[in-house]
Amino acid sequence: MPQKTKNISYILAIFAVPLILYFHLLPAVIAGLAVHVLTVKLAKKVPVHWSGMAHEVALGVIAVGVAAGLFGCGFGLWSFFHGHHGMAPLLTAVAETLEHLKRTLPADLAISLPDTVEELQSRLAGLMREHGRHLSAVGMEGVMTFAHVLLGMVVGGMTALHSFEGAEDWPPLAAALHARLKVLAESFEKVVFAQIKISCLNTILTAVYLAVVLPLCGIRLPMVTVLILFTFVTGMLPVVGNLVSNAVIVVISLGVSPGVGGASALFLVLVHKLEYFTNARIVGSEVHARAWELLCAMLVMDAIFGLGGMIAAPIVYAWLKAELNVLKLV
């Protein structure tokens, strides 16, 4: 492959990252990469003696099944959190706890707490906007974002099917871009599966505390199932998601008693420190990067692109590191 063609593919890849974040296409890219990676992974299980039409049909079924499965999981989570036993009651419980705190705290502190659920939602949205100017880049709401995610899944399935075709006869630029996609998909797989491990660890520890330790002490928090699922979902967001879930759990615990709130805060601080360490440790071991490298990448991407940039940072940095490794520069 001519070096000039490779250089063009690298330039296109470099420009693709800021364009994706600027135009809020991160959900579509993540959805597409998820479908691509899972389809390729499952397609390798297809018997090698299958060929021709049977192999193509099997690949198509796998791609459609993966897309449908991911869409079903996403819709199920959305329905759960927007149903009668999801986020609405959880926000109500948080607002009621804050209202109770307003009556017990000094006036100077109480005035800073919200009075209603609507005000609480407004403040949470404002807080997240302060943290990241491009929060919409990772949002799953809105017709356009929904359409982008569906299109991303379709594209991811199509690229997965084409990845099994021989690239020997492809035009040079197409082959070079395919090589970039292959490295990106491998990096995405490593980072995402590592983040799932981290979120699972965090969720298990939180579930043990909420569903085992507190009941053994004669304390039962409301909506434990919602809190555990909320912890897992938000745990997929590096660092920030853990802070959000911890804050909600502490507020709910304060509704039971100040002592329970203090115990929850202490426990969750320890879990958060463990999650912060394991995040950089697990992801770093997968992409052969030290903890400080990933943290610096997250800080820089967050400063430039906001929360969307911070979420994309581990994937982008893993991709960069992998490409440099291919070039034998690191």
Backbone torsions as a table, in degrees:
resi	resn	phi	psi	omega
1	MET	NA	129.4	-179.5
2	PRO	-59.9	141.2	-179.3
3	GLN	-62.4	-33.5	179.2
4	LYS	-61.2	-41.1	178.9
5	THR	-64.7	-41.9	177.1
6	LYS	-60.7	-43.4	-179.9
7	ASN	-61.6	-40.3	177.9
8	ILE	-62.9	-41.2	179.6
9	SER	-64.6	-36.8	177.3
10	TYR	-66.6	-41.6	179.7
11	ILE	-63.2	-44.0	178.6
12	LEU	-62.6	-39.1	179.5
13	ALA	-66.1	-39.7	-180.0
14	ILE	-64.4	-43.4	-179.5
15	PHE	-71.8	-24.7	-177.2
16	ALA	-65.3	-36.7	-175.4
17	VAL	-61.8	-56.1	179.5
18	PRO	-64.7	-32.3	178.7
19	LEU	-65.6	-41.2	178.5
20	ILE	-62.5	-44.1	-179.2
21	LEU	-71.5	-38.8	-177.9
22	TYR	-66.9	-40.0	-178.3
23	PHE	-93.3	14.1	172.8
24	HIS	59.9	43.1	-179.9
25	LEU	-102.3	9.8	-177.9
26	LEU	-59.6	-42.9	178.4
27	PRO	-59.0	-40.6	179.7
28	ALA	-64.7	-42.1	-179.3
29	VAL	-66.0	-44.4	179.2
30	ILE	-63.3	-43.3	178.5
31	ALA	-62.4	-43.7	179.7
32	GLY	-64.6	-43.0	178.7
33	LEU	-65.2	-37.3	178.7
34	ALA	-62.6	-45.4	178.1
35	VAL	-64.2	-43.9	-179.7
36	HIS	-59.2	-51.3	-175.6
37	VAL	-63.9	-46.9	-178.7
38	LEU	-66.7	-38.7	178.9
39	THR	-63.3	-47.1	179.0
40	VAL	-61.8	-40.7	-178.2
41	LYS	-64.3	-45.0	-179.3
42	LEU	-74.4	-32.9	-178.5
43	ALA	-64.6	-25.4	178.3
44	LYS	-67.6	-14.8	178.1
45	LYS	-83.1	-11.3	179.3
46	VAL	-64.8	132.6	-179.4
47	PRO	-52.8	136.5	-174.8
48	VAL	-67.8	-22.8	-177.7
49	HIS	-79.1	-9.2	175.0
50	TRP	-73.6	140.2	178.9
51	SER	-150.9	170.6	176.3
52	GLY	64.5	-135.4	-174.4
53	MET	-63.7	-38.2	-178.3
54	ALA	-61.8	-41.9	179.8
55	HIS	-66.7	-42.4	179.9
56	GLU	-64.8	-41.6	178.4
57	VAL	-63.7	-41.7	179.4
58	ALA	-62.3	-42.6	178.7
59	LEU	-64.0	-41.7	178.5
60	GLY	-62.3	-42.6	179.3
61	VAL	-63.5	-41.7	179.3
62	ILE	-63.0	-45.8	-178.9
63	ALA	-61.3	-45.8	179.7
64	VAL	-65.1	-41.0	-179.8
65	GLY	-64.3	-41.6	178.8
66	VAL	-64.2	-46.9	179.7
67	ALA	-61.0	-44.4	-180.0
68	ALA	-65.1	-39.2	179.1
69	GLY	-64.5	-45.7	178.6
70	LEU	-65.2	-40.9	178.3
71	PHE	-64.0	-41.6	178.5
72	GLY	-62.5	-42.0	177.6
73	CYS	-62.6	-44.9	179.1
74	GLY	-62.8	-43.7	179.7
75	PHE	-66.9	-37.4	178.5
76	GLY	-63.2	-43.4	177.6
77	LEU	-64.1	-43.3	178.7
78	TRP	-60.5	-44.1	179.9
79	SER	-64.9	-39.6	-178.7
80	PHE	-64.4	-46.6	-176.8
81	PHE	-74.3	-20.1	179.1
82	HIS	-103.4	2.7	180.0
83	GLY	-86.4	-169.7	-177.1
84	HIS	-72.5	-16.0	-178.7
85	HIS	-116.8	22.5	-175.2
86	GLY	-110.9	-126.7	-171.9
87	MET	-70.3	-34.2	-177.7
88	ALA	-58.9	-53.1	176.5
89	PRO	-62.1	-33.9	-179.9
90	LEU	-65.5	-44.6	177.4
91	LEU	-65.0	-37.2	177.4
92	THR	-62.1	-44.4	178.9
93	ALA	-63.1	-40.6	178.1
94	VAL	-63.5	-43.9	-179.8
95	ALA	-64.2	-40.0	178.7
96	GLU	-65.1	-38.9	178.0
97	THR	-64.8	-43.2	178.6
98	LEU	-64.5	-36.1	177.7
99	GLU	-64.7	-38.9	177.1
100	HIS	-65.7	-39.6	179.3
101	LEU	-64.7	-33.1	-179.6
102	LYS	-62.0	-30.3	-178.3
103	ARG	-81.7	-16.4	-177.2
104	THR	-108.1	-21.6	-179.1
105	LEU	-84.4	160.2	173.7
106	PRO	-59.2	152.3	-175.2
107	ALA	-58.2	-37.4	-178.7
108	ASP	-62.9	-33.7	178.9
109	LEU	-85.5	-38.0	-176.1
110	ALA	-63.5	-32.9	-176.5
111	ILE	-65.4	-20.1	-178.7
112	SER	-85.6	-7.0	-179.2
113	LEU	-90.8	145.9	179.7
114	PRO	-71.1	155.0	-178.0
115	ASP	-96.5	-31.0	-174.0
116	THR	-129.7	168.7	177.0
117	VAL	-62.7	-40.6	-179.6
118	GLU	-61.4	-42.3	179.0
119	GLU	-67.3	-36.9	177.4
120	LEU	-62.1	-46.3	178.4
121	GLN	-60.4	-41.2	-180.0
122	SER	-62.5	-42.6	-179.3
123	ARG	-69.1	-38.0	177.1
124	LEU	-63.0	-42.5	177.9
125	ALA	-63.1	-42.1	178.4
126	GLY	-63.7	-39.5	179.2
127	LEU	-62.7	-44.0	-179.6
128	MET	-68.7	-34.0	177.7
129	ARG	-65.7	-37.5	177.6
130	GLU	-63.5	-36.2	-178.0
131	HIS	-74.2	-34.0	-178.0
132	GLY	-147.9	121.6	-178.5
133	ARG	-69.1	-20.0	-175.6
134	HIS	-115.2	45.3	179.0
135	LEU	-59.0	-32.5	-179.2
136	SER	-61.3	-19.5	-180.0
137	ALA	-66.7	-22.6	179.7
138	VAL	-114.0	5.0	178.6
139	GLY	-75.3	152.8	178.2
140	MET	-113.3	17.7	-179.3
141	GLU	-109.2	157.8	179.3
142	GLY	100.1	144.6	-177.0
143	VAL	-64.7	-42.2	-178.1
144	MET	-64.8	-43.5	179.3
145	THR	-64.2	-40.3	178.0
146	PHE	-60.8	-45.2	178.7
147	ALA	-64.1	-40.5	178.3
148	HIS	-61.5	-41.6	-179.7
149	VAL	-64.2	-44.0	179.0
150	LEU	-61.9	-45.2	178.6
151	LEU	-64.2	-38.2	177.0
152	GLY	-61.5	-40.3	177.4
153	MET	-63.5	-42.8	179.2
154	VAL	-61.9	-47.0	179.6
155	VAL	-62.8	-41.4	179.1
156	GLY	-61.3	-41.2	177.3
157	GLY	-65.4	-39.9	-179.8
158	MET	-67.3	-42.7	179.1
159	THR	-65.7	-32.9	177.5
160	ALA	-65.5	-41.2	179.1
161	LEU	-65.8	-40.8	-179.2
162	HIS	-71.4	-22.0	-178.7
163	SER	-67.2	-16.8	179.6
164	PHE	-89.8	-4.3	175.6
165	GLU	-84.6	144.5	179.6
166	GLY	-65.0	131.2	-177.9
167	ALA	-91.6	8.6	-176.1
168	GLU	-65.9	-36.2	-176.7
169	ASP	-95.4	6.5	-179.6
170	TRP	-74.1	153.9	171.3
171	PRO	-60.6	152.3	-174.5
172	PRO	-54.3	-45.4	-177.6
173	LEU	-67.3	-40.3	177.9
174	ALA	-61.7	-41.4	178.3
175	ALA	-65.5	-39.0	179.3
176	ALA	-66.7	-42.6	177.8
177	LEU	-66.0	-34.8	176.1
178	HIS	-63.6	-37.6	177.1
179	ALA	-65.0	-39.7	176.8
180	ARG	-62.9	-43.2	179.5
181	LEU	-62.7	-39.4	-179.5
182	LYS	-63.3	-43.8	178.5
183	VAL	-66.1	-40.7	177.9
184	LEU	-61.6	-45.2	-178.6
185	ALA	-62.1	-40.7	178.7
186	GLU	-65.3	-41.0	178.5
187	SER	-66.4	-43.0	178.0
188	PHE	-59.3	-44.2	-179.8
189	GLU	-59.8	-44.7	-178.9
190	LYS	-63.9	-46.1	-175.7
191	VAL	-69.2	-46.5	-175.5
192	VAL	-66.8	-44.8	179.4
193	PHE	-66.1	-32.3	174.6
194	ALA	-66.1	-42.2	179.7
195	GLN	-66.0	-34.8	175.9
196	ILE	-63.2	-41.9	176.7
197	LYS	-59.8	-43.7	-179.5
198	ILE	-63.8	-45.8	-179.6
199	SER	-64.1	-39.2	178.2
200	CYS	-63.5	-43.1	178.1
201	LEU	-61.0	-47.0	179.1
202	ASN	-62.0	-41.7	-179.3
203	THR	-67.3	-41.0	179.7
204	ILE	-62.5	-46.2	179.4
205	LEU	-62.8	-41.7	178.8
206	THR	-66.1	-40.7	179.4
207	ALA	-64.0	-40.1	177.8
208	VAL	-60.7	-42.2	180.0
209	TYR	-67.1	-47.7	-174.7
210	LEU	-74.4	-40.0	-171.7
211	ALA	-100.5	-11.9	-177.8
212	VAL	-121.9	-58.6	-174.0
213	VAL	-64.0	-51.2	-178.6
214	LEU	-63.1	-46.1	176.7
215	PRO	-60.0	-36.2	177.4
216	LEU	-63.6	-27.0	177.1
217	CYS	-89.6	7.6	179.1
218	GLY	79.2	20.3	-177.9
219	ILE	-118.8	130.2	178.8
220	ARG	-127.5	117.0	176.5
221	LEU	-82.6	149.2	175.8
222	PRO	-73.9	151.7	173.3
223	MET	55.1	46.6	-178.8
224	VAL	-63.0	-40.8	-179.3
225	THR	-61.1	-43.4	179.0
226	VAL	-63.5	-41.7	-179.4
227	LEU	-64.2	-39.4	-179.9
228	ILE	-67.3	-45.6	178.8
229	LEU	-65.6	-39.2	177.2
230	PHE	-61.2	-38.6	178.2
231	THR	-64.0	-41.7	-179.7
232	PHE	-66.2	-46.3	-177.0
233	VAL	-64.5	-49.3	-179.5
234	THR	-68.4	-23.9	178.7
235	GLY	-66.2	-15.2	177.0
236	MET	-74.0	-15.1	174.9
237	LEU	-91.3	120.7	-177.9
238	PRO	-58.9	130.4	172.5
239	VAL	65.0	-60.2	-173.7
240	VAL	-63.8	-43.3	-178.6
241	GLY	-59.5	-39.7	178.3
242	ASN	-64.2	-38.6	178.1
243	LEU	-64.4	-41.8	-179.7
244	VAL	-63.5	-49.3	-179.3
245	SER	-64.0	-38.9	178.4
246	ASN	-62.5	-41.9	-179.7
247	ALA	-62.5	-42.4	179.8
248	VAL	-64.5	-44.5	-179.2
249	ILE	-63.4	-40.6	179.8
250	VAL	-64.7	-42.8	179.8
251	VAL	-64.0	-44.1	177.4
252	ILE	-61.2	-39.1	178.8
253	SER	-65.7	-37.2	177.4
254	LEU	-63.1	-26.8	177.0
255	GLY	-66.8	-22.9	177.2
256	VAL	-82.9	-52.0	176.5
257	SER	-171.9	156.1	176.9
258	PRO	-59.9	-34.5	179.3
259	GLY	-64.2	-43.4	178.1
260	VAL	-65.5	-38.9	177.2
261	GLY	-61.6	-43.0	178.2
262	GLY	-65.5	-41.5	178.5
263	ALA	-64.1	-41.5	178.8
264	SER	-64.4	-42.0	179.6
265	ALA	-61.9	-43.7	179.8
266	LEU	-63.5	-46.7	-179.6
267	PHE	-61.7	-45.8	-175.2
268	LEU	-71.7	-28.5	174.1
269	VAL	-64.2	-42.5	178.2
270	LEU	-64.2	-43.0	178.7
271	VAL	-64.2	-40.2	-179.6
272	HIS	-64.0	-41.0	178.0
273	LYS	-63.5	-40.0	177.7
274	LEU	-65.0	-42.8	179.9
275	GLU	-64.6	-40.2	179.7
276	TYR	-62.2	-40.1	-179.8
277	PHE	-72.3	-48.6	-177.8
278	THR	-66.5	-31.2	177.6
279	ASN	-55.9	-57.1	-180.0
280	ALA	-67.0	-33.1	-176.8
281	ARG	-70.4	-50.9	-176.5
282	ILE	-69.0	-50.6	179.4
283	VAL	-62.2	-41.0	-179.5
284	GLY	-61.7	-39.6	179.5
285	SER	-68.2	-32.2	179.6
286	GLU	-70.1	-40.5	-175.6
287	VAL	-102.3	8.5	179.2
288	HIS	57.3	47.1	178.4
289	ALA	-128.3	144.9	177.8
290	ARG	-75.0	162.6	-176.8
291	ALA	-60.4	-41.9	-176.4
292	TRP	-67.2	-28.1	178.2
293	GLU	-65.2	-47.0	-179.7
294	LEU	-65.2	-41.6	-179.6
295	LEU	-64.5	-39.6	176.9
296	CYS	-64.4	-41.4	178.4
297	ALA	-62.2	-41.2	179.5
298	MET	-65.6	-41.5	179.6
299	LEU	-64.2	-44.3	-178.7
300	VAL	-66.1	-46.9	-179.3
301	MET	-65.9	-35.0	177.5
302	ASP	-66.3	-41.8	-179.8
303	ALA	-65.0	-33.4	-177.2
304	ILE	-86.4	-46.0	-171.5
305	PHE	-115.7	-1.8	-179.4
306	GLY	82.3	-155.6	-174.9
307	LEU	-60.8	-38.2	177.2
308	GLY	-59.6	-40.7	178.0
309	GLY	-65.5	-38.0	-180.0
310	MET	-66.5	-38.4	178.6
311	ILE	-67.7	-38.6	-179.1
312	ALA	-76.6	-19.5	-172.4
313	ALA	-55.5	-49.0	179.9
314	PRO	-60.0	-38.4	180.0
315	ILE	-68.1	-47.4	-178.6
316	VAL	-63.2	-42.7	-178.5
317	TYR	-68.2	-39.0	177.2
318	ALA	-63.6	-38.9	177.1
319	TRP	-63.3	-46.7	179.1
320	LEU	-59.7	-45.6	-178.0
321	LYS	-63.5	-39.9	-180.0
322	ALA	-66.6	-41.2	179.1
323	GLU	-65.4	-41.2	177.6
324	LEU	-64.6	-33.7	177.4
325	ASN	-68.0	-38.3	176.9
326	VAL	-62.4	-37.8	178.5
327	LEU	-80.5	-0.8	179.6
328	LYS	60.3	37.2	177.3
329	LEU	-98.1	-13.9	176.8
330	VAL	-132.2	NA	NA
